[in-house]
Amino acid sequence: MYNLIYGTVPFLAVIIGAVIAVWRPPGEKLVSGMQHLAAGVIFAAVSVEILPSIMRDANPVATLIGGLFGTAMMLGVKGLDNRLRGPIAFLCLIGFDIFLDGAVLGLGFSTTSRAGYLLTIALTIEVLFLGLNVTNELSETWKSKAAIVGITTLVGALLPLGMLAAAPVLFLPAAVITGFLSFGLIALLYLVTEELLTEAHEKPDSPASTAMFFVGFLFLLLLDEIEKFS
């Protein structure tokens, strides 16, 4: 239950992103910078916590099975994204994405508290952008700002539900946990490479927005080092 409280932080970020977007939609350069920042933070969380946990357990079979399952699912999501159109399909895909983020966050807490805290920071930045993205998409078909924020809030609520779904993993054997972590690793790498950075490069780019990737990476890396030092 204590860890679920941390899950409300990115959930609130979704709502904040929605409110900001309906009040004053951000420019494309700002959105691109946020996407680079989120990608850098998530990549750092993967590098300093998820990947070392998988390698420390040293279970090649579990890593392979989880990784292959994660790859197949992410490719399936990409295929659906290319085929489905319309606001309902968009909301379903974003909802699955947010639910998966919550599950990965829950998996992070199943390893160490520090991993969960760092993933909370990383995913909070990421879903803040998702809140902006969902609101901008809905504004093309919905005129009511309250309805847009309400729908976005309902979608964001899937994140703590994802955490709850992942909670039983904590009580499974170490090999199974490693498989789930491998799945989460692939999901986060897909999020960075195929969603955040790809969409960021579709917008007007600049050295400043590109630099935000490294700002995010160094920020989380230093945060992890400071926590270990203290």
C-alpha positions, 0 to 999 in steps of 0.5 A: 500500500505504501508503494501504491502511494508513489503510484499516485504521483504520476497519476496526478502528473497526468491530470496536471498535464491535462489541465495545462494543455486545456488551459494553455497548450504548450508549443512544439519545441517545448513538447519536444524538449519534454519528450527528450527529457523524459526519454533521458530519465527513463533510459537512466532508470533502466541503466542504473536499476532494471538492467543491473537487477537482471544481470545480478540474478544471472538467469539467461532463460528467464531473461530470454523468455521475458525479453521475447514476450516483451518484444512480441507485445511491443511489436503488437502494440506498434502494429495496432498503432499503425492500423487503428485510427480515431479517438477511441482507438487512440485512448485504448492504446494510450490506456494500455501504455499507461497501464503498462507503465504502472505495471513496470513501476510495480515491478521496480518496487519488487526489486528495491525501493530505490528502483521504485523511487527512480522509476516514479520520477522517470514515469512521472515526467513521461506521463506528464507528457502523455497527459498533454498528448491525450488532451491535445488529441481529444480537443480535436473532437471534444469541445468541453474542457471539463470532459477532456480533463475527466476522460484523461483522468480516467485514462491516467487511473490505469497507472495505479491499477497497473501497479496493483496488477504487478504487486503479486510478482513480489511473492513469486520465485526469483527467476519469475521476477527476473522474467518480468523485469526483462519484459519491463526492460523491453517495454521501457526501451520501446517507450524511449526509442519508438515513442518518445524520441520518434515523436520528438523528432517529428517536431521542430528540433534544436540543440537545446531540445536534444540536450534535454535527453542528456540533462534527464539522463544525468539528473537521474544518474546523479540522483542515484549516486547522491542517494547511495552516498547519503 
